[in-house]
C-alpha cells in the first residue's frame, strides 16, 4: 500500500512538471519566430508611431537643403570677373584714381551684388575681352557688346539690357554721307560691330581698325581717315571733346547690347539673367543708363 501510494505521488509530480515545461517551450519558440519575422516598421511602444529607420532617413533627405543647387562656379572663387575695354565711354572708362566707371561697370556691380560675389574688372583690348570669355579667363564680357550670330556661335548672351546705335562721325562740312560712305576711308574700333558692318558693306580695304574709339578719332583729326563709325553714346562723348567734329543725322545700324558668357557655364547665365531681370524690373538699369546718357 505504501509502495502504491509512493508510486501515485511520483507519477503526480512527473505530470505536473511536464505540464509546466510543455507550455513554456512552444511559447518561447513562437516569440522567437515573431521577433525574427517582425517588420522594421513596427510601431513604437511609447508613441504608437512608425519609427522605422529607412523612412526616417527619407524624410530627412527631403527636408535637408541642397547647397549645390545655388552654388556658382566662377573663374576666381567668390568673384565675378568681367573683361572689358575701358576706353568706351560712357559704358566703361577709367577714373582719375585708376578705377573704373560707366554704365556696364555699374550694372555689373549690381549683378555681382545680387549673386553675392565681388566684382573684378580686367581691362584689355576689345577683341581680347571677347576672347577671355571663350578661353575661360573671365566669367563675362561687358564692353558695349552687341549680339551677333557669329558671336553666338562661341559664347552665350544674357538678355539685352540696352540698345546700341552705330553712327558716323565726320568733320564739320565734310561731304561724307551714308549714301557714299563706301567711297571714303572709315575708321573703327578693332573687332567691334562697327568694324564688322563696314567691312561687310564696303570691303576691308575701306576700313582701318584702331585699338579704341579715341585712337580712331585722333586718326580722323589727323586726316588719316575720313570718318569714324562707332556707337552713338561714346560718339557723343568724343564729339564733345573734339571741336570741329559732328555726327551724321542718319543712324547706321541699331543693335542690342548684352553680356557675353562662356557656353560651358549655363548656371551662371541663368543666375545673371535672373539678377538682370530684377534690376530692370525695379528701374535700376534705366537709372544707371540715365545717369550717363542724358536726353538730348
C-alpha positions as CSV (number, residue, x, y, z in Angstrom):
1,X,0.0,0.0,0.0
2,X,2.8,2.4,0.9
3,X,4.6,1.4,-2.3
4,X,1.4,2.1,-4.4
5,X,0.9,5.5,-2.7
6,X,4.5,6.4,-3.4
7,X,4.1,5.4,-7.0
8,X,1.0,7.6,-7.3
9,X,2.8,10.6,-5.7
10,X,5.8,10.2,-8.1
11,X,3.5,10.0,-11.1
12,X,1.6,13.1,-10.0
13,X,4.8,15.1,-9.6
14,X,6.0,14.0,-13.0
15,X,2.8,15.1,-14.8
16,X,2.9,18.4,-13.0
17,X,6.4,19.1,-14.1
18,X,5.7,18.0,-17.6
19,X,2.7,20.3,-17.8
20,X,4.7,23.4,-16.7
21,X,7.6,22.7,-19.0
22,X,5.4,21.8,-22.0
23,X,3.6,25.1,-22.2
24,X,6.7,27.3,-22.0
25,X,8.7,25.8,-24.8
26,X,6.1,26.4,-27.6
27,X,5.6,30.0,-26.3
28,X,9.3,30.8,-26.4
29,X,9.5,29.4,-29.9
30,X,6.6,31.5,-31.1
31,X,8.1,34.6,-29.6
32,X,11.5,33.9,-31.2
33,X,9.7,33.3,-34.6
34,X,7.8,36.6,-34.2
35,X,10.9,38.5,-33.4
36,X,12.8,37.1,-36.4
37,X,10.0,37.9,-38.8
38,X,8.7,41.2,-37.3
39,X,8.8,44.1,-39.9
40,X,11.2,47.0,-39.3
41,X,8.2,49.3,-39.4
42,X,6.8,48.1,-36.1
43,X,5.1,50.9,-34.2
44,X,6.8,52.5,-31.3
45,X,5.7,51.1,-27.9
46,X,5.7,54.6,-26.5
47,X,4.1,56.6,-29.3
48,X,2.4,54.0,-31.5
49,X,4.1,55.8,-34.4
50,X,6.2,54.3,-37.2
51,X,9.8,54.8,-36.2
52,X,11.5,52.8,-38.9
53,X,15.0,54.0,-39.8
54,X,14.6,53.9,-43.6
55,X,11.5,56.1,-43.6
56,X,13.1,58.5,-41.1
57,X,16.1,58.8,-43.4
58,X,13.9,59.5,-46.4
59,X,12.1,62.4,-44.6
60,X,15.5,63.8,-43.5
61,X,16.8,63.9,-47.1
62,X,13.6,65.6,-48.4
63,X,13.8,68.3,-45.8
64,X,17.6,68.9,-46.0
65,X,18.5,71.9,-48.3
66,X,20.8,71.1,-51.3
67,X,23.6,73.6,-51.1
68,X,24.9,72.7,-54.6
69,X,21.7,73.9,-56.2
70,X,22.6,77.6,-55.7
71,X,26.4,77.3,-55.9
72,X,28.0,79.1,-58.8
73,X,31.3,78.2,-60.4
74,X,33.4,81.3,-61.4
75,X,36.9,81.8,-62.6
76,X,38.0,83.0,-59.2
77,X,36.0,81.7,-56.2
78,X,33.9,84.4,-54.6
79,X,34.5,86.8,-57.5
80,X,32.7,87.7,-60.7
81,X,35.4,88.5,-63.3
82,X,34.4,90.9,-66.0
83,X,36.6,91.5,-69.0
84,X,36.2,94.9,-70.8
85,X,37.8,97.6,-72.8
86,X,37.7,100.7,-70.5
87,X,38.0,103.1,-73.4
88,X,34.4,103.1,-74.5
89,X,32.6,106.0,-72.6
90,X,30.1,106.1,-71.2
91,X,29.8,102.3,-70.9
92,X,33.3,101.8,-69.4
93,X,36.1,104.2,-68.7
94,X,38.9,104.7,-66.2
95,X,38.7,107.3,-63.4
96,X,41.4,109.7,-62.4
97,X,42.1,107.5,-59.4
98,X,42.7,104.5,-61.6
99,X,39.4,102.7,-61.1
100,X,36.6,102.1,-63.5
101,X,33.2,103.6,-64.0
102,X,30.4,103.7,-66.6
103,X,27.1,102.0,-67.5
104,X,28.5,98.5,-67.8
105,X,30.6,98.8,-64.7
106,X,27.7,99.8,-62.5
107,X,25.3,97.2,-63.9
108,X,28.0,94.5,-63.5
109,X,28.5,95.7,-59.9
110,X,24.8,95.4,-59.1
111,X,24.6,91.9,-60.7
112,X,27.6,90.8,-58.6
113,X,26.0,92.1,-55.5
114,X,22.8,90.1,-56.1
115,X,24.9,87.0,-56.7
116,X,26.9,87.5,-53.5
117,X,30.1,87.9,-55.4
118,X,32.8,90.6,-55.6
119,X,33.2,92.2,-59.0
120,X,36.7,92.1,-60.5
121,X,37.3,94.1,-63.7
122,X,40.1,93.2,-66.2
123,X,40.8,95.9,-68.7
124,X,42.2,94.9,-72.1
125,X,41.7,95.4,-75.9
126,X,38.1,94.7,-77.1
127,X,38.9,91.6,-79.0
128,X,40.9,90.3,-76.1
129,X,38.0,90.9,-73.8
130,X,35.8,88.8,-76.0
131,X,38.4,86.0,-76.2
132,X,38.9,86.0,-72.4
133,X,35.4,84.6,-72.0
134,X,35.8,81.8,-74.6
135,X,39.1,80.8,-73.0
136,X,37.8,80.7,-69.5
137,X,39.8,83.7,-68.2
138,X,36.8,85.8,-67.4
139,X,33.2,85.0,-66.3
140,X,31.6,87.6,-68.6
141,X,32.4,90.4,-71.0
142,X,30.7,93.8,-70.9
143,X,32.1,96.4,-73.3
144,X,29.1,97.6,-75.3
145,X,29.0,94.1,-76.8
146,X,26.3,93.7,-79.4
147,X,24.6,90.3,-80.1
148,X,25.6,88.9,-83.5
149,X,25.2,85.4,-84.9
150,X,28.9,84.9,-85.3
151,X,29.5,85.7,-81.6
152,X,26.5,83.5,-80.5
153,X,28.4,80.5,-82.0
154,X,31.2,80.9,-79.5
155,X,29.5,82.4,-76.4
156,X,26.2,82.7,-74.7
157,X,24.4,86.0,-74.3
158,X,22.3,87.4,-71.5
159,X,19.1,89.2,-72.2
160,X,19.7,92.6,-73.7
161,X,20.0,95.5,-71.2
162,X,20.1,98.4,-73.7
163,X,20.1,99.3,-77.3
164,X,23.2,100.4,-79.2
165,X,23.1,102.6,-82.3
166,X,26.1,102.8,-84.7
167,X,26.6,106.3,-86.1
168,X,29.1,108.1,-88.3
169,X,31.4,110.9,-87.0
170,X,32.7,113.3,-89.7
171,X,34.5,116.7,-89.7
172,X,32.1,119.6,-90.0
173,X,31.5,120.5,-93.6
174,X,32.5,117.0,-94.8
175,X,30.9,115.5,-97.9
176,X,30.6,112.1,-96.3
177,X,27.1,110.7,-96.1
178,X,25.6,107.2,-95.6
179,X,24.9,107.0,-99.3
180,X,28.6,107.5,-100.3
181,X,30.3,106.0,-97.2
182,X,32.0,103.3,-99.2
183,X,33.9,105.9,-101.2
184,X,35.8,107.0,-98.2
185,X,38.3,105.6,-95.7
186,X,36.4,104.6,-92.5
187,X,37.9,104.4,-89.0
188,X,36.5,102.0,-86.4
189,X,37.4,100.2,-83.2
190,X,39.0,96.8,-83.7
191,X,36.7,93.8,-83.6
192,X,33.6,95.9,-82.9
193,X,30.4,95.5,-84.9
194,X,31.2,98.9,-86.5
195,X,34.3,97.3,-88.0
196,X,32.4,94.2,-89.0
197,X,29.5,96.0,-90.6
198,X,31.7,98.4,-92.5
199,X,34.0,95.7,-93.7
200,X,31.0,93.6,-94.9
201,X,29.3,96.6,-96.6
202,X,32.3,98.3,-98.1
203,X,35.2,95.9,-98.0
204,X,38.2,95.7,-95.7
205,X,40.3,97.9,-97.9
206,X,37.9,100.8,-97.0
207,X,38.2,100.3,-93.2
208,X,41.1,100.9,-90.7
209,X,40.8,99.4,-87.3
210,X,42.2,101.0,-84.1
211,X,42.5,99.8,-80.6
212,X,39.8,102.1,-79.3
213,X,37.5,104.9,-80.3
214,X,39.8,107.7,-79.0
215,X,42.6,106.5,-81.2
216,X,40.2,106.4,-84.2
217,X,39.2,110.0,-83.5
218,X,42.8,111.0,-83.4
219,X,43.3,109.5,-86.8
220,X,40.3,111.4,-88.1
221,X,41.6,114.7,-86.7
222,X,45.0,113.9,-88.4
223,X,43.3,113.2,-91.8
224,X,44.3,109.5,-91.8
225,X,40.6,108.5,-92.1
226,X,37.6,110.4,-93.4
227,X,35.0,109.3,-90.8
228,X,34.6,107.1,-87.8
229,X,31.8,104.6,-87.2
230,X,31.1,103.9,-83.5
231,X,28.2,103.6,-81.0
232,X,26.2,106.7,-80.5
233,X,26.8,107.1,-76.8
234,X,30.6,107.2,-77.0
235,X,30.3,109.1,-80.2
236,X,28.6,112.0,-78.4
237,X,31.3,112.0,-75.7
238,X,34.1,112.0,-78.3
239,X,32.5,114.8,-80.4
240,X,32.0,116.9,-77.3
241,X,35.7,116.6,-76.5
242,X,36.8,117.3,-80.1
243,X,35.6,120.6,-81.6
244,X,35.1,120.6,-85.3
245,X,33.5,117.1,-85.4
246,X,29.9,116.2,-85.8
247,X,27.6,113.2,-86.1
248,X,25.5,112.4,-89.2
249,X,21.8,112.6,-88.5
250,X,21.0,109.2,-90.0
251,X,21.7,106.1,-87.9
252,X,24.0,103.4,-89.5
253,X,22.9,100.3,-87.5
254,X,20.7,99.6,-84.5
255,X,21.6,96.6,-82.3
256,X,21.1,95.1,-78.8
257,X,23.8,95.1,-76.1
258,X,24.1,92.1,-73.8
259,X,26.5,90.3,-71.5
260,X,28.7,87.6,-73.2
261,X,29.4,84.4,-71.2
262,X,31.0,81.0,-71.7
263,X,28.9,78.3,-73.1
264,X,30.4,76.0,-70.5
265,X,28.7,77.7,-67.6
266,X,24.9,77.7,-68.2
267,X,24.2,78.0,-64.4
268,X,26.0,81.4,-64.4
269,X,24.0,82.5,-67.5
270,X,20.7,81.7,-65.6
271,X,21.8,83.5,-62.5
272,X,22.9,86.6,-64.4
273,X,19.7,86.7,-66.3
274,X,17.7,86.4,-63.1
275,X,19.6,89.2,-61.5
276,X,19.4,91.4,-64.6
277,X,15.7,90.8,-64.8
278,X,15.2,92.1,-61.2
279,X,17.4,95.1,-61.9
280,X,15.4,96.0,-64.9
281,X,12.1,95.5,-63.2
282,X,13.0,97.8,-60.2
283,X,14.3,100.5,-62.5
284,X,18.0,100.2,-61.5
285,X,19.3,99.5,-65.0
286,X,17.4,102.5,-66.5
287,X,18.6,104.8,-63.7
288,X,22.2,103.8,-64.4
289,X,21.8,104.5,-68.1
290,X,20.1,107.8,-67.5
291,X,22.9,108.8,-65.2
292,X,25.4,108.6,-68.0
293,X,23.3,109.3,-71.1
294,X,21.1,112.4,-70.7
295,X,18.3,113.1,-73.0
296,X,19.2,115.4,-75.9
